[in-house]
Amino acid sequence: MAGNITFTMIKPDAVKNGHIGAILNKMNEGGFKIVAMKYTRLSKEKAGEFYEVHKERPFYGELVDFMSSGPIVAAVLQKDNAVEDFRTLIGATNPAEAAEGTIRALYATSIGENAVHGADSDENALREANFHFSGTDMYM
């Protein structure tokens, strides 16, 4: 399964700003198949657990607060070379540096409120997908 899935979340800012449909459309146009998806809200505890890898970083508390501030859309996407291709589709973390037409260039408002999360490796994609979905929730 590694190599052909990635994990994403449409973050609270993009949900609040009404961009779910447009972002999902960009994913479809990018050739990604949605194999699991849910509209949910992370508790502070769950957001902290998900972003535990960043616990020692200065932005950790702010990130946890933001990610638990409103609903998100969590999804597992399938495509050959999924992680790398999705990172290209979403663009740079800083929307001011994101390539034209990328999700973050179109829908992010700042580095902190950058519309979407994308797994950064095959290993993390699998870990993050399993954090949000059981195997029976993924339809590949």
N, C-alpha and C positions, 0 to 999 in steps of 0.2 A: 504494500500500500504506500510506503514512503516514496516520494518522488512524484506522485501523481495526485496528492491532496495538499491543500493548505487550509489554514483557519483564518477567519476574519471576524471582526465585530464592527458593525456600524455604531459609532460612538454616540453618547448622549447628545452632543451638539448637533450632529447631522440628523438624528431622530427628531429632536426638538425643532429643527429648521425645515422639516418636511422633505428631506432628501432620500428617504429609504428607497422609493421606487426608482428614482434616477440612478442611484448608486447600484442597485440590483441590475438595472438595465445595462449599465457600463460593464458589470461582471459578465452578463450574458453576451454582450457584444464582444468581449474579450475572449470568448470561447470557453468560459468556465461553466461547468454543470454544478448546480447546487444540489448536494447530496444529503444535507441536513441543515435545518434552519429553525430558529425560534426567536420570538420577541419576548424579552425577559428584562429583569432588572437585577443587577448585582448588589448584594448587601456589601457593606464596608468590609466585612469579614471575607466574603468570597472574592471581592476585588483585590484585597490584600493578599489572599492566597494565590490568585492568578498571577499577580505581578510580583510575587515574592522574590524573583530573580533580581529585582531592582531595589530590594529592601534597604540596602546600604547607601543608595543614591539620594542626593538632596531633594529630588523631585518626587520621591515615593509617596509621601503623605498627600501631596497635592493630586497626584495621579489617582490614588485610591479614592479620594474625595470626589474627583471629577467622574470617574468611572462608575461610582455608585450614586451619582446625582440624578439619574433619570434612566429611562429604559434604553436598552440596546437591542440590536439584532445580531445574534451569533449565528455563524454559518460555516459549514465545511464545504469547500469547493474542490472540484475534481477537474484535472487537465494534466496532460503531460507537462513536466517541468513547472508544476503548479506554483511552488514558492517563488521562484525567480520571476516567472511571468507575472504573478500577482504583485510583487514588489514593484515591478516596472509600471503596471497599470495604476497603482495607487500614487506613485510619485514620492518625492522626498518628504521627510518628516516636516520640514519647514515649507509650508505652502508657497512662500515667496520664491523658493528654489525649485519647486516641483515643475516638471515639464508641462507645457501647454497640453490641455486635454486630459491630463491625469485626474483621478478622483480628488486628490488633495488640492490640486490647482483649481478645480471647479468648485469644491464644496467645503474645504477647510477654512477656518477663520484665523488660526494661529498655530504655532508649534504645539502648544498644549491641547488645543481643540482642533485636532487635525482630521476629523471626520471618520477615519477608519483605522483599525488595527490590522496588521498583516503579519503572520508568522515569519520569522527571519531564518528558519532552517527547516529541513525535513523533520528533524527530531522534535523541534518545538511545535511544528504543525500537528504532529501526531499527539503530543502531550496536551496541547491546547484543545484539540478536537475532543480528546477523551475527557478533558476537564468539564466540558459542556454537554457532551452527548455520550450515551452508551453505544456500544457496537450495533445494537438493534435499532438505534435511531438514525443510523447512517445508511443510506440506500445507494450502494454503488453497484 
